[in-house]
Amino acid sequence: MRVAVAAVVAVGGVSLTLPAAAQARVDGVVSYADAVPGLEPSGLGDQARYVDEHGREIDPAANGKHDGGNAPSAIGCTPVTLPDDPHWSSPDVSGHGQWNKGDCTGNTAHVYNCLYEYYTDGTYRRKACSDSTQLKPKSESNNRSTARRTCDSTGQSISWRNQVDVDVDGQVDSSGTEYHQANVYCVVTGPDQ
């Protein structure tokens, strides 16, 4: 078996030859290919990067469109976006989306949510999305959008985000999305289904 050598390092006076993947971890940089699911480091917050199932960076506020979509301008109404925390719901990780009117007057909105799993290269990788579902406001109905993905393992706590987008029917509304984050005992190692 051939191993790609990245570096020879000295540890306690002994020289060790490290493969490329191990050297990346020593340097604190993990490549996209070598990253594994894990816990988000403190302070990442809104600076997180999101990628789709093909490794392309995306903006969740653009409903997953790679070109950023045609986001409406800042004029219009502002609905209240209501994501819940990602959670384990045997045998899946699950997340839901709802909305309230805010200063909008529309009686329905299309609500869409996606689940993202944190990886050690600093990305949140999209693992599941709901359909875009027409819903009444939460105060009038308990209907919600649902994204879920079967866990490959429940033996490790992983950081997950549930990102929700609301588009009020018949009105121009703000283009922002909201997310909730939680650590869930659910590891998904494969791409989006």
N, C-alpha and C positions, 0 to 999 in steps of 0.2 A: 504494500500500500504506500502510495506517495502522499506526502503532506506538504502543502505549501508553507514555506518558512517565511515568517514576517520579520523576526528579530531574534537575536540572542541577548538574553538579559542576565544580569548577575543577581542572585538572591542568596544572601548570607555567604558570599564568597564563592558560590557555586554557579557556573554558567548553565543556563537552561535555554533550549531552543523552543520557541513558541510557534504554533501554527498561526496563520493569519487571523482566524476568528478569535483565538485567545489573546493575541496581541491587541486587537481592537478593544477587547474588554479591559485589558490592563490600561490602555490609554484613555478609557472612559467613553469611547466612541464605539457604538454598535451599528453595524451596517443594517440596512433594511432586511437583507436575506438572513442575517444571523440573529435578528431580534426575536424575542419570545414575549408572550403575554406577561404582564407584571403590574406592579402598583405605581401609580403616577407619583413622581417626586413632588414635594411641597413647593408651592410657588409657581407651578406651571399655569394654572388658571386659564384665562382666555387666550394665552399665547400658544395653546396646543395646536398642532397641525393635524388635519384630517385627511385620510386617504381612502380611496375606493378599493374594491376588491382586486383591482389590477395594479395597485400601488401608485396611482395618479393622485396628486394632491387636489383636494376639492374644497369648496366653500360650502358648508352645510346650509348657510343662508340662501344659497342659490338652488335649493332643492336637489342637490347632487349634480347639477349641470356643470360640466368641466369648464365651460367658457364663462361661467359666472352668471349666465342667464340674462334676462332683461328685467332686472330688479326695478320695482317702481320707485319713484323718487320719494323723498321724505314727506311729501304732502299726503294728505288723506288721513284716515282714522288709524287708531292704534288699538288693536285687540289685545287682550290679556292672554298670553300663551301659557298653558298649564301642563308642563311635563311632570311625570312622577319619577321617583327614583328607580333606576334599573334594579331589578330584584330577581331572586330565584323563584321559579314557579315550576316545580318538578315536571319534566326533566329539562326545563328551559331557563335561559335568562330572558327576561321580559321587560318591556317598557310601554307606557301608554301616553297618549296625548289628548288634551281637551282644550277648551277655550272659554273665555267670557268676553262680553261685548266691549269692555273698555269704553272708549268714546265712539265706537262704531254703532251704526243703526241697523245693519244687516241681521237677519234672523237665522242665517246658516253660514257655515264656513267649511271649507275643505281643510282637513287637518291631516298632517303627514308626519310620521316620526321614524327615526332610524336609531339603531343601537351601534355604538362604537366601543371596541375593546382596546385598552391601552397596551402598547408594545414598548419594549426597552430601547428602541431607537428614537423614542420621543413622539411617536405618532399614535393617533387614535384611528384604528382601522374599522371601516364599516363592515358589519357582520349581518345585519338584517334591517329591512325597512317594511313599514306597513304600506298598505294601499292608501291612496288619498281618499279619505272618507268624509262625506258630507255630514256635518253634525250641527245640532242646535247647541246654544251655549250650555255650559255645565249647570248653571242655575235652573235650566229648564229640562235637562236630560242628563242621565249618567252615561250616555254612550261615549265611546272613546275610540281612538285609533290604537292599534296594537301591533308592535313589532316583537318578534320572539325568535330565538335560535336555540337549538338543542345543544347542551353542554357536552363537550368531549370528556370532561373530568370535573368533579366538584371538590377536588383535593387541595385547591390553592385559591386564595383570595386575589382577585384581579380587579383593577379599576375599569369601570364601565361608564359611558355617558349615554343618556337618552336625549336626543336632539329633536325638538318639535318645531314645525312650521305651521302657521295658520294663515290661510288666504280667505278673507271674508268675501262671500258671494255678493256680486253686484256693487262692490265698493273698492276704491283704491285704498290699500292699507300699507302700513309700514312693512319693510322687507326683512325685519329682524327675526331671528329664531331664539329660542331659549333652550337651555339644557339643564338637566340635573345629573349629578354624578354620585356614584356609590361604589363601594367595593363589594363584590359579589363572589361567592365561592362557585365560580364557573369559569372554566377555561375552554375557549374555542380556538383550535389551532388551524382550522381550514379557512378558506375564503368565504365570501358571501355565497349563500345558496341560490 
